[in-house]
Amino acid sequence: MEQKNDRQLFGWMSIFFNAYGVPQFMRGNKNEGIKHIILSIVTCGVMGIVYTVKGIISGVHVLQQTDEEYMAEKYAETVEA
């Protein structure tokens, strides 16, 4: 049950708060989260819009996955880092 909640929370955070780097912080990638914040501010919101669109796509993708697919993808990202 915890994995399903984690997957749903990550999906919704990606949809609504990707421009602020929240999903990156949730995955433990502080540098990427800080980069999202700085680029959103420096470009006067242009990159914020780009990150928001990417977040919507990513969030919908995560919400459509099964728990097993989500965990496999999450594990693959932590191994790459």
RAFEN-V551109 format. One record per residue. N is the residue number from 1. OMEGA is omega in whole degrees, -180 to 180 (NA if undefined). BURIAL is + if it has 24 or more other C-alpha atoms within 12 Angstrom, else -. Layout:
# RAFEN-V551109
N/OMEGA/BURIAL + N/OMEGA/BURIAL
This chain:
# RAFEN-V551109
1/-179/- + 2/179/- + 3/180/- + 4/178/- + 5/179/- + 6/180/- + 7/-179/+ + 8/179/+ + 9/179/- + 10/179/+ + 11/-180/+ + 12/177/+ + 13/177/+ + 14/-179/+ + 15/-171/+ + 16/-171/+ + 17/-179/+ + 18/-180/+ + 19/180/+ + 20/176/+ + 21/-176/+ + 22/180/+ + 23/178/+ + 24/177/+ + 25/179/- + 26/179/+ + 27/178/+ + 28/-180/- + 29/-175/- + 30/-177/- + 31/179/- + 32/178/- + 33/178/+ + 34/178/- + 35/178/+ + 36/-179/+ + 37/-177/+ + 38/-179/- + 39/177/- + 40/-180/+ + 41/-175/- + 42/-178/- + 43/179/- + 44/175/- + 45/-179/- + 46/178/- + 47/175/+ + 48/177/+ + 49/178/+ + 50/179/- + 51/178/+ + 52/179/+ + 53/177/- + 54/179/+ + 55/178/+ + 56/179/+ + 57/-180/- + 58/-179/+ + 59/178/+ + 60/178/- + 61/-180/- + 62/-179/+ + 63/179/+ + 64/-179/- + 65/170/- + 66/179/- + 67/-179/- + 68/178/- + 69/180/- + 70/-179/+ + 71/178/- + 72/179/- + 73/179/- + 74/180/+ + 75/179/- + 76/179/- + 77/-179/- + 78/178/- + 79/180/- + 80/-175/- + 81/NA/-
